[in-house]
Amino acid sequence: MINHKDLRPSDLNRPDEQLVQVEELMPLPRPYDKPGMEPDFMEVKPAWREKYCTSLDGFVGIDTLTRPKSKEEEEEFVRKFLSGLEKLFTDANNGMRQPLMLSFEYCAKCDTCSNACHIYEGSGNNELYRPIFRVEALRKIYKKYFTTSGKLLGGLVGADLEATWESIARLGESAYRCNLCRRCAQTCPLGLDNGIMAKEIRKIFSMEMGIAPSPIHKKGTENQLKTGSSTGLTKPAFLDIVEFLEEEIEEKFGLKIKFPIDKKGADILLMHNAGEYRAWPENPIAFAILFEAAGIDWTISSEMMGYDSVNYGIWYDDAQAKKIALAQMKVAKDLGVRRVVQGECGHAHKAAAVSADRMAPGSDKVPVESFFPLLRDIVKSGAIKFDPSRNNFPVTLHDPCNVVRQMGIVMPQREVLHQLAPQFREMTPHGVDNYCCGGGSGFAIMHSQNFGDFLKKISARKKFAQILNAFQDTIEDPHTVKYICAPCSNCKGTMRDILEYYEATEKFNVQYGGLIELVVNAMADLKTPFFEFLEE
């Protein structure tokens, strides 16, 4: 094993059982600065080492990347990777080739990106997690096999990383040590994007080699294309859930509300991440209560691909992303709605409003909007009476990367919170400078083997520190509710996991949820608190 400070990209081919060990993590703020407040890393099992690629850092991110059983399998693995690498820089990858080439050719190695990376900082500045580490490794392989100078001069021009099963597998794993949050791209003085490089490596593995983490591909994308939802939620089950939500609204709040389903010609088709229906049903309940109170002309779809806004393909496979994006757009087109409004799901915002916009022909497009400006307009319209004192507890806001940094939707949610949450305080930093929750690009659902430890102790570490710092005035008072407003389904999944892992809810009454729930909780005519934790 190498001291991480001495690690170089060319070391990806070393025969070590494991290249580096993550040990000296970034310290956490009070009260987690005390001994015994944080669980230890899970031990790497010998069976994992034998079957998977644990030789990078001991974590298994790609549970479908298994060791070859023969020399022929190993050679085919290398051949497919090199074939995919060559295609990255051809017209076959036309949509990404220009930014990819710029990031590949013009990096000044100034290391500004490392200072912006929450994973690098959370790991205690481990060299393996510098954003430029995997890019430099990819650059070395490309030079060695596809440039004249590399073939002739080898190490003299940096072409000194041979493509073997071990080096390629480690490179593939390293692509899943990045949340694709693009904070590095935002800070790069040349405007280069290391996040693109990580995604392109993932694409080679999926599109050329048929290898992707099963939680986002087999259990995610394939499930969605087969059943209509990444959760496996079928149409009959979805309709049952909606009926249950209507009963819940009437029983708890005394309101008779029917979810408008498959309403032709509605102004808005509201799309949720299906995880909301299954894990956080209070979120679609809140949308229904608010939309009905505001007199919004809206509908949801029960058609396959219409009741789940998820599109995991944007993280790892362009072909899969396009299949889902076009199918979702067709649902909206067939319903004849005027616009699609995305609910509280960050990657669905980007997938539908940005990525799908480039994939769908002009005649097939339906305008896609974020719910944030609509929510702001409802709150400020005066159509609904609000009582901000109902939210008189400390509230901080997490900015989902895909919505805020990558789409620039920054102020509407803040206008709402300033009006309806008297004790709202920002994280530091915030807005486009905020840190990823640590669950982005699939990490929130990737719990195979010990990868959950990577999420909770490393990639989400900076976010947990931000949360603790935002609540330092009351963090150790268990009688004071502290609310993390995380308006994104995947981000909420990460919040749930880290709060449970560090026992922050149990010990310090740190709660989490979306933005729409806060708004509904402040509705003056609501007979009971919307939040269950306020009823205790």
Phi, psi and omega in degrees: 000140183264143167297126188302335180291339180261000185290137177231154180305326179294346180283355180299344180259004180294150184279007182302145176297327176208129186291310183222160175239132177274119185231304186268086182284159175302131179297147177263153179290171174306139003267010183271017174269001181266150178299145175083003182272352185229130178296156177280164174296147173291140178290143177283123183282141178306325180295328177291317180299324182287325187263319188251181175265090175261005189280358176280295183218010179093351180261150178248103178267324182253099185282356177257000178269095184248154185292142182292149180264353180208166178296324180295318177298318180297316180295321179293322177301312180294317182299314181296320179297312181296325177297317178293322179297319179296321182292334181304328187254025177240179180296343178298339179244041190302324183295334183242359190297317184295306178296329177296314180297318180299314180293329182285323190263332195247011178299127180270359181054040180281344176074014176301324183296326180297319180293343180264351190269121181291332180286317177300314181291317181298328181282000185081033179061047177285129185304327182301331187260010170298134180304329183278352184296307183291329179294318179294323177297315178297320179299319181295318179293315180299314180300320184294323188254343188230007176236147180296317181297320180294319180294327183271320189252348175054237184299338180295335179244019177084010180268064190236030175235111181282143178276103175237173178302316185294314182293321181288318178298318177297321178296319178298316177299321182296333177292341175256032167241023180226133180274000183057034184281343177068018175293327178295319180295323181295327184266346183296126181294342178259359180073024181274158191231098178290337177298322177301317183297319178296317180294321181294325175296317177302319180298318178302312182298319183280308190281333180257328189247352179068031184237120176204152179305132184297328179298329180263338181257287184297311181276350181252276184299310181298320178298318181294317179292334182273317187250341184107349182213143177295340179273353185085008181289117179273169181301312179300320179293322178298314180296324176297318180297317180299318178298320177296320180296320178298318178295322180296319180297316181291317183293319186273322188244355178071023182250131176266101182234130175253127175292122177289118185248128176056041179281114182291139174072014178295157176295316188235131164261111180272125180243130178250153161296128184299342176299334178295316180297325186267319185259328183227064183299341177298337181289305175296332174298315181296318178300315182297316180298314183291314182297320179293319180295328182273354180073032181285138175272100189221168175206162167241162182252142173256003181284150178305131183080358182258347182250011175222116183278357182301144170210081184294342182302333182294348180269341190207349188202109183297323182295317179294320180299319182293318179304313184289317182300316181292322179294319179294320179295323180296323178301314180295319181296316181294328179284341180072026179286157181281330181201157173257132176246124179275132177281209188276075174214116186295307185291333177293326174305306184293318182299316185276322186270334183247299184296311182295331179298331179272344185264328186270138174299153184306320183289342182263359186276143169238133181305137180243131182231163174272150177285343185302306179297323178298316179297316177302316181294321178297313182298320185273351184289335184086001182289336181237136178274129180243151176236094184302337181296342177291340177252032185276067175214159182301129180229134171234160187244128170264132179264109177298131187303315185294328182276315190269297183292318189267348177236350174076019178270096191246316193269326184306315181294328179287323177298320178296312183293321178296330181275326190245357180231094187303330183255028179295134174223143181281153166284163176237121350284176183217183182065221182294344179269356183298160179268149175302151177294341183101351181255005183295157176065025175112342185302327184298336181245002181267094182243018181295142179048240184252018184292336176301329177295321179298317178299304191285331184258341184238295187291329179265003186296316181296321179294317179299321177296319177300318180297312180299319180293325180294332183249023185301331183290337182227008191302325183266008177262103183289349180275348180260120175294135175234124191244124173267114176274108183236088186280062179198134185297313179295322178296320178297323177300320178292317178302315179303314184292317183285325178294323177289317182298317182265004179055036184285330176287313182298317185273324191233008176060041174270117182252167178215163177172193182267189177273320183300326179295321177297319180297312181293324178299333181271359179294123187296331184273356179288126188288325181234157177302141179288325181276130178294327182291346176272349180275345185286000000 
